[in-house]
Amino acid sequence: MTFSKLYDTPATAVADIHDGATLLIGGTTRSGEPTALLAALLTIGVRDLTCICDFADWDGSEGILQLAQAERIARVISPFPFVGENGGVIHKQWRDGALAVEVIPQGTLAERLRAAGAGIGGVFTPVGLGTRLADGKETRTINGVECVLESPLRADFALIRADRADALGNLAYRGAQRGWNAVMAPAARITIAEVDTVGEPGAIDPELVITPGIYVNRVVYTPPTGDRG
Amino acid sequence: MTADKERLDRAIIAMRVARELPPGATVNLGIGIPTLVSMFVADDSIVFYHSESGVLNCGPLAEDGNEDIDLINAGGQFLEPVPGMAYFSSVDAFAMIRGGHVDVTILGAHQVSATGDLANWMLPDRGVGNIGGAMDLAAGAEKVIVAMEHNDRNGNPKVVQECSFPLTGKGCVSLVVTDVAVMEPTPDGMALREVAPGWSPDDVQSVTGARLIIPDTVAEYEV
């Protein structure tokens, strides 16, 4: 018997995502969104999702937008929750009280995910001090620098995308795919990766593995479409 | 009233800011006027660009037909590949910023206060806004330069004594370049350094919310 993390379809890989789940969703603007996994999630009809992602409302992040349009999202944690000056669907739902939004600096998001994945109890950072984002948070002066305490941010599932995988879940990325996908992989209870190519163990040079398979529970091969979308 | 005097265009603002980039500097450009700055860095001045999308030493915006969906800047614009690029995760992208490894960032702003407070992520009448990497850059970059129009579309001053909009960072701005002046926030207030052609210091003061500190000689805006 051969050990493998490969799932046949996006639908089987996301089948146990439940109502009220907290999700990390990888990618930024047009690169690295787990489009097939998000489409499968839309089909199974789960709701009240908390979505943690870089750009929540951008014309390249269509999977998240479709979930929002179907009113499946209860909460968004994102550095870029809103589009343009007049706002998109997330802005409208937030204004109507249908959806909660937490705006978070990108670097704070990265460090909170890193803390969750590494079992660190929190991060002290000067970022956000003197702004409303520090309201109500513990502060401490460390080596003469005043810092605010940010807590780890952990999720039930991470939906990520990579360029290449092997059956053990080792991943390698292409360009900006790496940005958030590699940071989110360690920070969820179950991490599901959709990938453009998949091979036997050894298909990726161990020197070039970016996300070691220990962080990845499921891999789905999703051949790229014409525009890699 | 002097608001009808001719103001410099966005490209001239970017050109002026480009002069502030020391050779060899690692620079992060925000969205808007800051993005234009890369067009005006002298060919013989080597500057390295950092993008929050996870790429260092990236090239200028890509030529038509040369777009790569995975080679983009923080705003999703396509970049030209160049030798010597490096890709990294968002943890590294922001460690570079927060750890003080990025020398200069150029950002847009809604308001800058006399002592260098920055407000650029939220307009109060919208109730919400995007922070992106602005707070990280404001706190972590060695030097923060603001490039913006001097007044908003309704004519309100954006250089103010105290910010009324939600802050991005306190006391973080070291230079402000607008379409009418170059100014330097100091602990004592906003010091006027240069004026646009045809503008007197009093003209600039008349469209500025902060009380300007006007030295005996103020240079004309040089690009």
Interface residues (C-beta under 8 A of the other chain):
Chain A: T28 T29 R30 S31 G32 D54 F55 W58 G60 P79 F80 P81 F82 G87 H91 W94 R95 V101 V103 I104 P105 Q106 G107 T108 L109 A110 E111 L113 R114 T125 P126 V127 G128 L129 G130 T131 R132 L133 Y173 R174 G175 A176 Q177 R178 G179 W180 A182 V183 I210 D227 R228
Chain B: E52 S53 G54 V55 D68 I69 D70 L71 I72 A74 G75 G76 Y87 F88 S89 S90 V91 A93 F94 I97 R98 D117 W121 R126 G127 V128 G129 N130 I131 G132 G133 A134 M135 D136 A139 G140 P166 L167 T168 G169 K170
